[in-house]
Amino acid sequence: MADGMRRYAGVAAATVVLVAGLALDVAVAGGGTVTALGGELRADALSAFMLTVVGAVGLTATWSGMGARSDPPPSTSYAALVVLFLGAMSLGVLADNLGVLWVAVEATTIATAFLVGHHRSRRALEAAWKYVVLGSVGVAIAFFGIVLLYAATRSAGAATLSWATLSSTQPDLDPSLVRLAAALTILGFATKAGLAPMHSWLPDAHSQAPAPVSGLMSGVLLSVAFYAILRVQAIAAPVIGTGMMRGMLATAGLLSLGVATLLLIAQRDLKRMLAYSSVEHMGVLALAAAVGGTLAIAAALLHVLGHGLAKASAFVASGWILETEGTTRLEDLRLLFRRRPGVAVPFLVAMTALLGLPPFSLFFSEVAIVVAGVQRGMTWVMAGAVLLLLGAFAALARQVASIAFGAADGDPGPPPDWSAPGRRFPLGVALGVTAVAAFVAGPFADLLTDAAGVLGAAAG
Amino acid sequence: MPESTYTQLVELSAALLLLCAVLIVWRRSLGAQIRLLAVQGWALAGLVAVLGVHEDSVELVSVAVLVAVLKGVVLPRVLSRTTAADRAAAREETPLINTTASLLAVSFLTMLAYLVSRPVLVLGSTPAVAAVPVGVAMTLLGFLVLSTRRHAVSQLIGFLLLDNGIATVAFLTAGGVPLVVELGVSLDVLLVVLILQVLTSRIRTEFGDADLDDMTELHD
């Protein structure tokens, strides 16, 4: 009985978040907002969309992990920490107060610290230490920025950190103070979002955490940190313009793409490869935020959803590979497709999505971001981004190809193993959603433009 | 409270805060660093109390009590428990830069703090705003400790110094953050320190000591 509770706690929590997210999506359609607890919790189209992403990615990672035999062994603390993580992320996207958003993001550091160190090996310990120290220091910088923003509102007459108040009343804030505040806040949340050059915790943490946790961190935590950047940017833009923040985000974006490409080329570990792919996709998101405007932000949100679902699926599948093969070294995984199609097929489909091949939505969101960038006069940045994206694509494709194909050594070996140590159905749903998301016109497109409009309204 | 007393008290607590930060960088003994951190916690609580009395804010005075309990008592005690296990080696043996160089860095960073705090001075020429560079300097010194010390507990101390610096800026510029945020932040800091304490003891079991130089297995 208690075992059942432990097993289903994460799935139940993720389902609740997903249902709440979908309900809010419907409730706020057309630009409404829903508030609770005297305005402390507030859902607009953007929060509702992000809540849906948290729920969907959470469900993918937790549900497909059920039935896994050893990784991770079901324990009460593991289940409790996963629920705490999902709760903190939901609070983060629903909080109206930027301070509470910060508290929620920092709370995820706490929830995931022991999840990263779950295996208790030396490597897991090292990863957990780096993760907690770098993560906490990074978000401490963001808190410094939030404090300065609060000081600016106080000297403008009305001390507040409420996003709704700040974006609707647009108080007359001091530009030099807001510039410093925005720079520090973006820098801090960028650390948590894994943008280069503050990304060094990410590959360690992602490679050492149990696979479903890596999926949650990559698909949910990075996305929510990116969401925090979007909110802060929307508040600062009317005061100081977009120039400085565009420069910061474009630099971080290009740098992330460059770092990811370089380290993908020589990567020898499957999970580190996925981690650098996350750095790459966060770089794309940073570029979208640098571009700004409805098209780029709507595309970025579609990218958040597509990347979250595909990356969670890929991490879960990498966990199965570790479990059946006993290794995540890429050179030991050659021809996995022939030996164990049961785990290789979900992995390869997820990788196809992450490579940005059509019909998966990541292809369309990346194209839309580049088009939006060119429209807004960032031609050279986008040209650099496209080159780096092609480089990352080539590097990743080469690694994936060695798993899928490769020379057979003549020995037919044992017959292919079609079993999988977890549930493949949720991965199928997640990847199916990623595949059709870009084609579902109508309500879904409205959802994205509504969500992007929330920020546009603030940016004027 | 008369204006001149208020000014003096704010300046006194700010001076004490900065002094503790400099001494933390100077000392190698972890026990001494932890005691200095406790004194700094009390100085911060004193600063908050002075601001609270000056502004007739009951909320700020109660926050001062919270700060005193958390930063003056609880966190130093958690740190002491962490070092109690290795009494013999409770020293920072292998910092990346020596004491002279660190003290030079301290003076450089303090000057830098005054430079980067200039945008904040637009908030007015009150004694509180004039003391903001102290908070910024503490934050920068926290970074210095974090990046040059290799003992796990030293890094914890660096993190708390950084956190004290940010809290100082928050109280001086805005009278603190909204209470709900203050509570959340305090809880987060406490939990982070507890987690790092647990990790430190696991590191000690696994590697024999709490020196982070041994942790070099993860790289590309």
Boltz contact constraints between the chains, C-beta under 6 A:
constraints:
  - contact:
      token1: [A, 99]
      token2: [B, 177]
      max_distance: 6.0
  - contact:
      token1: [A, 99]
      token2: [B, 181]
      max_distance: 6.0
  - contact:
      token1: [A, 103]
      token2: [B, 184]
      max_distance: 6.0
  - contact:
      token1: [A, 103]
      token2: [B, 188]
      max_distance: 6.0
  - contact:
      token1: [A, 106]
      token2: [B, 188]
      max_distance: 6.0
  - contact:
      token1: [A, 110]
      token2: [B, 191]
      max_distance: 6.0
  - contact:
      token1: [A, 113]
      token2: [B, 195]
      max_distance: 6.0
  - contact:
      token1: [A, 122]
      token2: [B, 206]
      max_distance: 6.0
  - contact:
      token1: [A, 123]
      token2: [B, 217]
      max_distance: 6.0
  - contact:
      token1: [A, 123]
      token2: [B, 218]
      max_distance: 6.0
  - contact:
      token1: [A, 125]
      token2: [B, 202]
      max_distance: 6.0
  - contact:
      token1: [A, 125]
      token2: [B, 203]
      max_distance: 6.0
  - contact:
      token1: [A, 125]
      token2: [B, 206]
      max_distance: 6.0
  - contact:
      token1: [A, 126]
      token2: [B, 215]
      max_distance: 6.0
  - contact:
      token1: [A, 126]
      token2: [B, 217]
      max_distance: 6.0
  - contact:
      token1: [A, 126]
      token2: [B, 218]
      max_distance: 6.0
  - contact:
      token1: [A, 128]
      token2: [B, 199]
      max_distance: 6.0
  - contact:
      token1: [A, 129]
      token2: [B, 199]
      max_distance: 6.0
  - contact:
      token1: [A, 132]
      token2: [B, 195]
      max_distance: 6.0
  - contact:
      token1: [A, 132]
      token2: [B, 196]
      max_distance: 6.0
  - contact:
      token1: [A, 136]
      token2: [B, 192]
      max_distance: 6.0
  - contact:
      token1: [A, 140]
      token2: [B, 162]
      max_distance: 6.0
  - contact:
      token1: [A, 143]
      token2: [B, 166]
      max_distance: 6.0
  - contact:
      token1: [A, 144]
      token2: [B, 166]
      max_distance: 6.0
  - contact:
      token1: [A, 147]
      token2: [B, 169]
      max_distance: 6.0
  - contact:
      token1: [A, 147]
      token2: [B, 170]
      max_distance: 6.0
  - contact:
      token1: [A, 150]
      token2: [B, 174]
      max_distance: 6.0
  - contact:
      token1: [A, 150]
      token2: [B, 177]
      max_distance: 6.0
  - contact:
      token1: [A, 151]
      token2: [B, 173]
      max_distance: 6.0
  - contact:
      token1: [A, 151]
      token2: [B, 174]
      max_distance: 6.0
  - contact:
      token1: [A, 154]
      token2: [B, 174]
      max_distance: 6.0
  - contact:
      token1: [A, 155]
      token2: [B, 123]
      max_distance: 6.0
  - contact:
      token1: [A, 174]
      token2: [B, 122]
      max_distance: 6.0
  - contact:
      token1: [A, 176]
      token2: [B, 119]
      max_distance: 6.0
  - contact:
      token1: [A, 177]
      token2: [B, 119]
      max_distance: 6.0
  - contact:
      token1: [A, 180]
      token2: [B, 119]
      max_distance: 6.0
  - contact:
      token1: [A, 204]
      token2: [B, 218]
      max_distance: 6.0
  - contact:
      token1: [A, 263]
      token2: [B, 220]
      max_distance: 6.0
